[in-house]
């Protein structure tokens, strides 16, 4: 395998950096849409409906290229992709959208950012993977940081539902960690673009079904700005970054991607300050530092 050129490394780094920033806009857009009176389930459904045509196009293309034809999906593969897609993009998104009703965009991104530590714990518990000393330190730093940021956030918020919001967002991170762990076994066989587009399509059908049961698909009575927010979220915070980051990881690997992607929480904090008027307290900044340091320690791990 030939070493990567400077240009290839730069392109991959830019893809991951921009993708991480795009991902970080999701919480901001959700918060702005909530100001227009839309409910969580409807906003999530609109986001996925606007995303679906693009993912279907990618699914069709990736399913018909020569690389995909080398491996034909078995029934077991289809069921696993559907399950993981619903875990990572239906349940995780649902918990996240609900949690954002009660916690700030900054804290939401910080809690979600700990999903690599959840991946580590799930792998250790269910797949008997050994946890090394540096990983223990990373876990300690990360969850200490979350505790510090959460406690000050609760004091500043004064909301009785703040803990519920934090728990929902943590549940979103856990479901996404399940998706990541399961993806590690399927991606090498299925391929990044085919797998991601199929998983997102399965999640979309689950979300639409949820809305049909709960809200009877009443999606056309909101203010026009709600649909613009949903479309912006579908393109900028869903479709584009999912493939930008996937391609960046393919080129330079997940460890390097995690390091560059650590811009995500900082980006969300800056955007929340500009568009939502949010401000972190001193202890929340300290907690943010601990969380980012812990995740970076995992990314920089060398055995």
C-alpha positions, -999 to 999 in steps of 0.1 A, spaced: 0 0 0 15 33 -11 19 61 16 -7 89 14 4 121 -3 2 155 15 -28 164 -7 -47 132 2 -41 137 39 -52 174 36 -84 165 17 -93 138 43 -86 161 72 -107 189 57 -136 164 50 -136 153 86 -132 188 100 -160 203 79 -181 172 85 -177 175 123 -186 212 121 -217 204 100 -227 177 124 -224 202 153 -251 225 136 -278 199 143 -285 209 179 -285 246 169 -310 240 141 -332 218 164 -333 245 191 -342 272 165 -370 250 151 -384 244 186 -389 282 189 -414 278 160 -436 254 179 -428 221 162 -428 189 183 -398 166 184 -413 137 165 -425 158 136 -392 176 133 -373 143 133 -397 129 107 -393 160 84 -355 157 87 -355 121 76 -380 126 49 -359 154 34 -328 132 37 -344 100 23 -343 108 -15 -305 115 -13 -299 83 7 -320 62 -17 -300 76 -46 -267 66 -29 -282 32 -20 -291 26 -57 -257 37 -69 -237 19 -43 -257 -13 -48 -250 -13 -85 -213 -6 -87 -187 -33 -93 -174 -33 -57 -208 -40 -42 -215 -69 -66 -185 -88 -52 -205 -93 -20 -242 -102 -21 -261 -93 10 -276 -123 28 -309 -122 47 -290 -120 80 -271 -90 67 -303 -72 59 -317 -78 93 -285 -66 110 -284 -35 89 -320 -27 96 -315 -32 134 -284 -12 136 -298 16 114 -328 19 137 -305 19 168 -281 45 154 -304 68 135 -340 62 148 -337 56 185 -305 76 190 -320 105 170 -353 102 189 -337 103 223 -315 132 212 -343 153 198 -364 147 230 -334 155 252 -327 188 235 -361 201 248 -345 202 283 -307 207 280 -286 232 261 -271 226 227 -236 228 242 -242 202 268 -260 179 244 -230 178 221 -207 173 250 -227 143 263 -229 128 228 -192 132 223 -185 105 249 -199 77 226 -163 64 219 -160 55 256 -194 37 254 -181 17 224 -151 7 245 -173 -4 274 -197 -23 251 -168 -41 235 -153 -50 268 -186 -63 283 -200 -82 253 -169 -91 233 -144 -95 262 -120 -70 248 -93 -60 273 -93 -24 287 -58 -10 291 -45 14 317 -46 44 293 -82 35 284 -91 35 321 -76 70 325 -95 81 294 -128 68 309 -121 85 342 -114 118 325 -144 117 302 -170 108 328 -155 132 354 -158 159 328 -195 150 321 -203 150 358 -187 184 363 -204 200 333 -237 184 341 -238 195 377 -231 231 369 -256 229 340 -283 217 364 -276 246 388 -276 272 360 -307 257 343 -330 254 373 -353 231 352 -368 201 369 -365 182 336 -328 189 332 -318 155 345 -343 138 322 -329 157 292 -293 147 301 -304 110 305 -321 110 271 -291 125 254 -269 99 271 -293 72 259 -288 86 224 -251 83 227 -254 47 239 -276 37 210 -252 53 186 -224 34 203 -243 1 196 -245 12 160 -208 18 158 -199 -15 174 -222 -35 151 -210 -15 121 -174 -26 127 -185 -62 118 -205 -53 87 -187 -24 71 -157 -44 57 -181 -67 38 -209 -43 28 -189 -11 21 -192 23 37 -216 40 13 -239 10 8 -241 3 45 -247 39 56 -274 45 30 -292 13 38 -291 19 75 -304 54 71 -332 42 49 -343 16 75 -342 43 102 -363 66 80 -391 41 76 -391 34 114 -394 72 121 -422 77 96 -440 47 111 -436 61 146 -451 94 134 -479 77 116 -489 59 149 -484 89 172 -493 119 151 -511 104 121 -486 119 96 -499 155 103 -469 172 89 -482 201 68 -495 227 93 -463 242 106 -448 276 99 -427 277 67 -395 283 87 -399 248 103 -396 232 69 -366 253 60 -350 243 93 -357 206 86 -343 208 51 -312 226 63 -307 199 90 -313 171 64 -286 185 41 -261 202 63 -263 182 95 -272 148 81 -265 138 45 -234 157 37 -214 151 69 -223 114 71 -205 108 38 -178 134 43 -167 118 76 -171 83 62 -148 91 33 -123 108 56 -121 78 78 -116 56 48 -85 76 38 -68 83 71 -84 59 96 -107 63 126 -81 73 151 -70 103 131 -106 111 124 -115 111 161 -87 136 168 -98 160 141 -135 154 150 -128 167 185 -136 201 171 -173 191 173 -181 201 209 -161 234 206 -179 242 173 -213 236 189 -204 258 219 -194 286 196 -225 283 174 -247 281 204 -232 312 217 -237 331 184 -272 318 175 -288 308 208 -271 331 233 -258 302 254 -228 306 276 -209 280 296 -199 285 332 -163 280 344 -169 245 356 -186 235 324 -155 247 304 -134 225 327 -157 196 321 -155 201 284 -117 201 286 -118 167 305 -142 151 281 -122 161 250 -89 151 267 -104 117 275 -117 110 240 -84 122 225 -65 98 248 -86 69 234 -79 81 199 -42 84 205 -40 50 221 -11 28 208 -7 -7 221 
